[in-house]
Amino acid sequence: MLVKDWMSEEVIVLDENASIMKASQIMKEHNIRRIPVVKNGRLVGIISDRDIKEATPSKATSLDVHELYYLLAEVRVKDIMTPDPIYVKPTDTVEFAAVLMLENRISGLPVVDEEQRVIGIITQTDIFKLFVNITGIYQGPIQIGLEIDPATTLDEVISKITKYGVKIVSILTYPEEISPDRRQVFIRFTDLAEDQLQSLLSELEASYRVRYWARDDVSKVKPKDISATRKAILEESVAEA
């Protein structure tokens, strides 16, 4: 999963000599929180809404409106931006980008090419879209969480589930932190009648530790909240198929 496949390509950039008033107006107009800053087309910094707030006089200032506007128009982006920002390349993995955001407590990263020109931006929202996509929640409402030992293969677990006629839409797995030789496995699949589901659970519990099972009903989410995201994810799934 590469950054280039999940980043937003329609990225807005600002020249380092732009005023913070212009930066503020663009953020409000486009409902964004950060803008990459460039010099001669190359990334040199990033400015956030927090930077602008910290640079803007408080309401208790003695400046009148005209003086305030003059100040905001005169202060350059380069004076308050974060220089040499963290960035990623389009060929970096999304997981790597997520680690950079998590460890540095930032919510977005500019994406640059080999010449340090900004070609996109990847944000927490893009990471969420990827997470939802790989879990397959729109295609399969049921998820079962298991803990398996080294002697157990995924093929063995999968065969126990698919014999019930369901389609598996995602399998997520990672080593147990306390006992690295054991694995946590999360399998999501298409819907199943309640009696069959209980039969499947009983069979799995006889062989493995079943941590939980869940049936997610995304239809309970308001259509206006999920329609656009669901449409985008389904279109991406079809394109990849």
Secondary structure as a PSIPRED ss2 file (coil, helix, strand):
# PSIPRED VFORMAT (PSIPRED V4.0)

   1 M C   1.000  0.000  0.000
   2 L E   0.000  0.000  1.000
   3 V H   0.000  1.000  0.000
   4 K H   0.000  1.000  0.000
   5 D H   0.000  1.000  0.000
   6 W C   1.000  0.000  0.000
   7 M C   1.000  0.000  0.000
   8 S E   0.000  0.000  1.000
   9 E C   1.000  0.000  0.000
  10 E C   1.000  0.000  0.000
  11 V C   1.000  0.000  0.000
  12 I C   1.000  0.000  0.000
  13 V C   1.000  0.000  0.000
  14 L E   0.000  0.000  1.000
  15 D E   0.000  0.000  1.000
  16 E C   1.000  0.000  0.000
  17 N C   1.000  0.000  0.000
  18 A C   1.000  0.000  0.000
  19 S E   0.000  0.000  1.000
  20 I H   0.000  1.000  0.000
  21 M H   0.000  1.000  0.000
  22 K H   0.000  1.000  0.000
  23 A H   0.000  1.000  0.000
  24 S H   0.000  1.000  0.000
  25 Q H   0.000  1.000  0.000
  26 I H   0.000  1.000  0.000
  27 M H   0.000  1.000  0.000
  28 K H   0.000  1.000  0.000
  29 E H   0.000  1.000  0.000
  30 H H   0.000  1.000  0.000
  31 N C   1.000  0.000  0.000
  32 I C   1.000  0.000  0.000
  33 R C   1.000  0.000  0.000
  34 R E   0.000  0.000  1.000
  35 I E   0.000  0.000  1.000
  36 P E   0.000  0.000  1.000
  37 V E   0.000  0.000  1.000
  38 V E   0.000  0.000  1.000
  39 K E   0.000  0.000  1.000
  40 N C   1.000  0.000  0.000
  41 G C   1.000  0.000  0.000
  42 R E   0.000  0.000  1.000
  43 L E   0.000  0.000  1.000
  44 V E   0.000  0.000  1.000
  45 G E   0.000  0.000  1.000
  46 I E   0.000  0.000  1.000
  47 I E   0.000  0.000  1.000
  48 S E   0.000  0.000  1.000
  49 D H   0.000  1.000  0.000
  50 R H   0.000  1.000  0.000
  51 D H   0.000  1.000  0.000
  52 I H   0.000  1.000  0.000
  53 K H   0.000  1.000  0.000
  54 E H   0.000  1.000  0.000
  55 A H   0.000  1.000  0.000
  56 T C   1.000  0.000  0.000
  57 P C   1.000  0.000  0.000
  58 S C   1.000  0.000  0.000
  59 K C   1.000  0.000  0.000
  60 A C   1.000  0.000  0.000
  61 T C   1.000  0.000  0.000
  62 S C   1.000  0.000  0.000
  63 L C   1.000  0.000  0.000
  64 D C   1.000  0.000  0.000
  65 V H   0.000  1.000  0.000
  66 H H   0.000  1.000  0.000
  67 E H   0.000  1.000  0.000
  68 L H   0.000  1.000  0.000
  69 Y H   0.000  1.000  0.000
  70 Y H   0.000  1.000  0.000
  71 L H   0.000  1.000  0.000
  72 L H   0.000  1.000  0.000
  73 A H   0.000  1.000  0.000
  74 E H   0.000  1.000  0.000
  75 V C   1.000  0.000  0.000
  76 R E   0.000  0.000  1.000
  77 V H   0.000  1.000  0.000
  78 K H   0.000  1.000  0.000
  79 D H   0.000  1.000  0.000
  80 I H   0.000  1.000  0.000
  81 M C   1.000  0.000  0.000
  82 T E   0.000  0.000  1.000
  83 P E   0.000  0.000  1.000
  84 D C   1.000  0.000  0.000
  85 P C   1.000  0.000  0.000
  86 I C   1.000  0.000  0.000
  87 Y C   1.000  0.000  0.000
  88 V E   0.000  0.000  1.000
  89 K C   1.000  0.000  0.000
  90 P C   1.000  0.000  0.000
  91 T C   1.000  0.000  0.000
  92 D C   1.000  0.000  0.000
  93 T E   0.000  0.000  1.000
  94 V H   0.000  1.000  0.000
  95 E H   0.000  1.000  0.000
  96 F H   0.000  1.000  0.000
  97 A H   0.000  1.000  0.000
  98 A H   0.000  1.000  0.000
  99 V H   0.000  1.000  0.000
 100 L H   0.000  1.000  0.000
 101 M H   0.000  1.000  0.000
 102 L H   0.000  1.000  0.000
 103 E H   0.000  1.000  0.000
 104 N H   0.000  1.000  0.000
 105 R C   1.000  0.000  0.000
 106 I C   1.000  0.000  0.000
 107 S C   1.000  0.000  0.000
 108 G E   0.000  0.000  1.000
 109 L E   0.000  0.000  1.000
 110 P E   0.000  0.000  1.000
 111 V E   0.000  0.000  1.000
 112 V E   0.000  0.000  1.000
 113 D C   1.000  0.000  0.000
 114 E C   1.000  0.000  0.000
 115 E C   1.000  0.000  0.000
 116 Q C   1.000  0.000  0.000
 117 R E   0.000  0.000  1.000
 118 V E   0.000  0.000  1.000
 119 I E   0.000  0.000  1.000
 120 G E   0.000  0.000  1.000
 121 I E   0.000  0.000  1.000
 122 I E   0.000  0.000  1.000
 123 T E   0.000  0.000  1.000
 124 Q H   0.000  1.000  0.000
 125 T H   0.000  1.000  0.000
 126 D H   0.000  1.000  0.000
 127 I H   0.000  1.000  0.000
 128 F H   0.000  1.000  0.000
 129 K H   0.000  1.000  0.000
 130 L H   0.000  1.000  0.000
 131 F H   0.000  1.000  0.000
 132 V H   0.000  1.000  0.000
 133 N H   0.000  1.000  0.000
 134 I H   0.000  1.000  0.000
 135 T H   0.000  1.000  0.000
 136 G C   1.000  0.000  0.000
 137 I C   1.000  0.000  0.000
 138 Y C   1.000  0.000  0.000
 139 Q C   1.000  0.000  0.000
 140 G C   1.000  0.000  0.000
 141 P C   1.000  0.000  0.000
 142 I E   0.000  0.000  1.000
 143 Q E   0.000  0.000  1.000
 144 I E   0.000  0.000  1.000
 145 G E   0.000  0.000  1.000
 146 L E   0.000  0.000  1.000
 147 E E   0.000  0.000  1.000
 148 I E   0.000  0.000  1.000
 149 D C   1.000  0.000  0.000
 150 P C   1.000  0.000  0.000
 151 A C   1.000  0.000  0.000
 152 T C   1.000  0.000  0.000
 153 T C   1.000  0.000  0.000
 154 L H   0.000  1.000  0.000
 155 D H   0.000  1.000  0.000
 156 E H   0.000  1.000  0.000
 157 V H   0.000  1.000  0.000
 158 I H   0.000  1.000  0.000
 159 S H   0.000  1.000  0.000
 160 K H   0.000  1.000  0.000
 161 I H   0.000  1.000  0.000
 162 T H   0.000  1.000  0.000
 163 K C   1.000  0.000  0.000
 164 Y C   1.000  0.000  0.000
 165 G C   1.000  0.000  0.000
 166 V C   1.000  0.000  0.000
 167 K C   1.000  0.000  0.000
 168 I E   0.000  0.000  1.000
 169 V E   0.000  0.000  1.000
 170 S E   0.000  0.000  1.000
 171 I E   0.000  0.000  1.000
 172 L E   0.000  0.000  1.000
 173 T E   0.000  0.000  1.000
 174 Y E   0.000  0.000  1.000
 175 P E   0.000  0.000  1.000
 176 E C   1.000  0.000  0.000
 177 E C   1.000  0.000  0.000
 178 I C   1.000  0.000  0.000
 179 S C   1.000  0.000  0.000
 180 P C   1.000  0.000  0.000
 181 D C   1.000  0.000  0.000
 182 R C   1.000  0.000  0.000
 183 R E   0.000  0.000  1.000
 184 Q E   0.000  0.000  1.000
 185 V E   0.000  0.000  1.000
 186 F E   0.000  0.000  1.000
 187 I E   0.000  0.000  1.000
 188 R E   0.000  0.000  1.000
 189 F E   0.000  0.000  1.000
 190 T C   1.000  0.000  0.000
 191 D C   1.000  0.000  0.000
 192 L C   1.000  0.000  0.000
 193 A C   1.000  0.000  0.000
 194 E H   0.000  1.000  0.000
 195 D H   0.000  1.000  0.000
 196 Q H   0.000  1.000  0.000
 197 L H   0.000  1.000  0.000
 198 Q H   0.000  1.000  0.000
 199 S H   0.000  1.000  0.000
 200 L H   0.000  1.000  0.000
 201 L H   0.000  1.000  0.000
 202 S H   0.000  1.000  0.000
 203 E H   0.000  1.000  0.000
 204 L H   0.000  1.000  0.000
 205 E H   0.000  1.000  0.000
 206 A H   0.000  1.000  0.000
 207 S H   0.000  1.000  0.000
 208 Y C   1.000  0.000  0.000
 209 R E   0.000  0.000  1.000
 210 V E   0.000  0.000  1.000
 211 R E   0.000  0.000  1.000
 212 Y E   0.000  0.000  1.000
 213 W E   0.000  0.000  1.000
 214 A E   0.000  0.000  1.000
 215 R E   0.000  0.000  1.000
 216 D C   1.000  0.000  0.000
 217 D C   1.000  0.000  0.000
 218 V H   0.000  1.000  0.000
 219 S H   0.000  1.000  0.000
 220 K H   0.000  1.000  0.000
 221 V C   1.000  0.000  0.000
 222 K C   1.000  0.000  0.000
 223 P H   0.000  1.000  0.000
 224 K H   0.000  1.000  0.000
 225 D H   0.000  1.000  0.000
 226 I H   0.000  1.000  0.000
 227 S H   0.000  1.000  0.000
 228 A H   0.000  1.000  0.000
 229 T H   0.000  1.000  0.000
 230 R H   0.000  1.000  0.000
 231 K H   0.000  1.000  0.000
 232 A H   0.000  1.000  0.000
 233 I H   0.000  1.000  0.000
 234 L H   0.000  1.000  0.000
 235 E H   0.000  1.000  0.000
 236 E H   0.000  1.000  0.000
 237 S H   0.000  1.000  0.000
 238 V H   0.000  1.000  0.000
 239 A H   0.000  1.000  0.000
 240 E H   0.000  1.000  0.000
 241 A C   1.000  0.000  0.000
